[in-house]
Amino acid sequence: SETIEHNGFHTLIIATKSLQSPALSFYSHLDVVEAPQKCFTPTITEDRLHGRGSGDMKGPAASLINAFIQIVNDNPDADICLFLPTDEESGGQNCAKYTVEEYGFRTKCVIMPDSGSGLDTLITHQKGIYFLDVIFQGTSAHGSRPWEGNSATQKLFDFNQKLQSRIPKSNPDYFSTANPSMITGGESFNSVAAQAKLTLDIRTASAEDKKQLQEILEELKDENITYQINFDDPAFEVSTKNQYMQLAKKVTEEVIQKPVHFKKEHGGSDGRFFQKYD
C-alpha cells in the first residue's frame, strides 16, 4: 500500500500486485459534504443506514473494501486495487487528478459506485465543471446621482441576463447550465458600486457545449470585465458499447435480477480524471 499526499490531502492505494498499474481498481472517495455535527452520528432504520456520507460514499466504500478482501481471499492472484481519495467533494484536484497526472496511476478499468441513481443504472455521462469569477469594474458616485457613475453591479446583472439567454440547450433533457452562485459588490448602501464580482458555477453537458460557452463568454467580455477561472474540468462521456460498460451491465443484471439501464447524470465525479487516459 501507499499513501500519496498533495497539499494536505491523502490518497490511499492498496494493491495486490502493482500500485501504479493494477488491472482493475475499486474507487471510493472518503470525504463527505459538510453538515451539522448531528448528521455524523449514524442511525439505522429497518435496513437503511442514515447519516452524512452513508450513500455518498462511505456505504459504497465499505462494500468495495469487503469485496476486495473477499476477492483476494478467494483468488490470491487477482490483479486489483483499492483507490481511496479524500477530496472529491471539493473538486478532486489534489487526489484523483494529482495521482493520475503526476504520480502516473494507470488502470484498465475503474469501478466507481459514486452515483445516486440506483443499482439498476450505469452512468455514461456526467457534467463537466467550469467555475469562474467574473469581476466588473465601474465608477463610483453618490446613490442619489447614479448618472454620475457607472454601476459595476448593473453591469453584472446585464452580463448574467445576456449569458443565461444564450446558454446552449440542444438537448432538452441533458443540457449545460450557468448558475450565478455568489454575488458581491458595492461599498455602502448609498453609493454606486465601483466593483462587483459574480461567481459562476457552469456545468457543461459536452465538449461542444463547453466550446460554445467559452466563445459566448469571450464575446460578452469588455475592458471592464475580467475572468478568473477556478476549475476547468471536462464532461465525462463513455460509450454504451464500451466493453467494460457492457460487462458491468451483464454482471449487474445477473446479481440484481432486474434490467440495467444506461443513464446521463447531472452531477460530476472523479471519473473525468481517469477518462483522460482511457
Buried (B, 14 or more C-beta within 10 A) or exposed (E): EEEBEBEEBBBBBBBBEBBBBBBBBBBBBBBBEEEEEEBEEEEEEEEEBEBBBBBBBBBBBEBBBEBBEEBBEEEEEBBBBBBBBBBBBEBBBBBBBBBBEEBEBBBEBBBBBBBEEEEEBBBBBBBBBBBBBBBBBBEBBEBEEEEEBBBBBBBBBEBBEEBEEBBBEEEEEBBBBBEBEEBBBBEEEEBBBBBBBBBBBBBBBBEEBBEBBBEBBEEBEEEBBEEEEEBBBBBBBBEEEBEBBEEBBEEBEEEEEEEBEBBBBEBBBBBBBBBEEE
